[in-house]
Amino acid sequence: MRRSSSIKAVALVLATALLAGCATPQPANPRELRFNATPERTFREAVDLMVAQGYVIRHADLALGRAEASLARWPEYRLLLRVEPSGAPRGAAGQGTSDQTASSQAASSQAASSQVSVSALRGATPLAPYLLDPWLVELQQRLGEAP
């Protein structure tokens, strides 16, 4: 009897562990694109685009460059947005005096480009990154960078 209850307990623990592994959500793969607009402008246009498409903004933080939005219909679709400066400003090679370098870096940081990373979920299931291409093209048009 004691052995039977031990086997049942082990089987229950294994079954629970297997089911917990199935319930773990997979991370969403982001689609990324670089824009010539400043991170602030890019972020604001991206959030405006979400609202225009019917998404409800759940969280938005300009300082962090992150936003999350949900489509207010079933099944729930969520967009996760991250906007960051895309790296070192162009043309800031450290030439000239320190005053000139500081002023050129300040001017170029205002004109810095941005890196957008966006991913989408349908419920708890990540969507394929290529499905976000039309959204990124629309953002590109709003920023005046469409080909």
C-alpha positions in Angstrom: 0.0 0.0 0.0 2.7 2.4 0.9 4.6 1.7 -2.3 1.4 2.3 -4.3 0.9 5.8 -2.8 4.5 6.7 -3.4 4.2 5.8 -7.1 1.0 7.8 -7.3 2.7 10.8 -5.7 5.6 10.6 -8.1 3.3 10.3 -11.1 1.3 13.3 -9.9 4.4 15.4 -9.6 5.7 14.4 -13.0 2.3 15.1 -14.6 2.2 18.5 -13.0 5.7 19.3 -14.1 4.8 18.3 -17.7 1.7 20.4 -17.7 3.5 23.4 -16.3 6.0 23.2 -19.1 3.1 23.3 -21.6 1.6 26.4 -20.0 4.8 28.4 -20.1 4.3 31.2 -22.7 6.9 31.4 -25.4 8.7 34.7 -25.9 7.5 36.8 -28.8 10.2 37.3 -31.5 10.4 41.0 -32.3 10.5 42.6 -35.8 13.0 45.5 -35.8 13.5 48.4 -38.1 15.7 51.5 -38.0 14.3 55.0 -38.6 16.0 58.3 -39.2 13.5 60.1 -36.8 14.4 60.8 -33.2 13.4 58.2 -30.7 10.9 60.5 -29.1 9.1 61.3 -32.4 9.2 57.7 -33.4 7.7 56.6 -30.1 4.9 59.2 -30.3 4.0 58.3 -33.8 4.1 54.5 -33.0 1.7 55.0 -30.1 -0.5 57.3 -32.2 -0.6 54.5 -34.8 -1.6 51.9 -32.3 -4.5 54.2 -31.1 -5.6 54.9 -34.8 -5.8 51.1 -35.4 -8.0 50.5 -32.4 -5.5 49.4 -29.8 -6.0 50.5 -26.2 -2.7 51.6 -24.7 -2.1 49.7 -21.5 1.3 51.1 -20.6 3.4 53.7 -22.3 6.7 55.2 -21.0 8.5 57.7 -23.2 11.5 57.7 -20.9 11.9 54.0 -21.2 10.8 53.9 -24.8 8.3 51.1 -24.1 4.6 50.7 -24.8 2.1 47.9 -24.6 -1.3 47.9 -26.3 -4.3 45.6 -26.6 -6.8 45.3 -29.4 -10.2 45.6 -27.7 -11.9 42.6 -29.3 -11.7 38.9 -29.1 -9.3 37.2 -29.5 -7.0 39.7 -27.7 -4.1 40.9 -29.7 -1.3 42.7 -28.0 1.5 44.8 -29.4 4.8 45.3 -27.5 6.8 48.2 -28.6 10.4 49.3 -27.7 12.0 52.4 -29.2 15.7 53.1 -28.6 18.4 55.3 -30.0 20.0 53.3 -32.8 23.6 53.8 -31.6 26.3 56.5 -32.0 25.1 59.6 -33.7 26.4 60.0 -37.3 29.1 62.6 -37.9 30.3 62.7 -34.2 33.8 61.5 -34.8 35.4 63.6 -32.0 36.9 66.2 -34.2 37.4 69.9 -33.1 37.7 71.5 -29.7 35.9 70.1 -26.7 33.3 72.9 -26.9 32.6 72.2 -30.6 32.5 68.4 -29.9 30.0 68.9 -27.0 27.8 71.2 -29.1 27.9 68.9 -32.1 27.1 65.9 -29.9 24.1 67.7 -28.4 22.9 68.7 -31.8 23.4 65.2 -33.3 21.7 63.6 -30.3 18.5 65.6 -31.1 18.8 64.3 -34.7 19.7 60.7 -33.7 18.0 57.9 -35.4 15.9 55.3 -33.6 15.6 51.5 -33.5 12.1 50.1 -33.3 11.4 46.7 -32.0 7.8 45.4 -32.1 6.3 42.0 -31.3 2.7 40.8 -31.2 0.8 38.2 -29.3 -2.6 36.6 -29.9 -3.7 35.6 -26.4 -0.6 34.0 -25.1 0.7 32.8 -28.5 3.4 34.9 -30.2 2.7 35.9 -33.8 5.2 35.4 -36.5 7.4 38.6 -36.9 6.7 39.0 -40.6 3.0 39.7 -39.8 4.2 43.1 -38.3 5.6 44.3 -41.6 2.4 46.2 -42.6 2.4 47.9 -39.2 6.0 49.0 -39.7 5.4 50.2 -43.2 2.5 52.3 -41.9 4.8 53.8 -39.2 7.4 54.4 -41.9 4.8 56.4 -43.9 3.8 58.4 -40.8 7.4 59.3 -40.2 7.8 60.4 -43.9 10.4 57.7 -44.6 8.5 55.5 -47.0 10.2 54.8 -50.3 
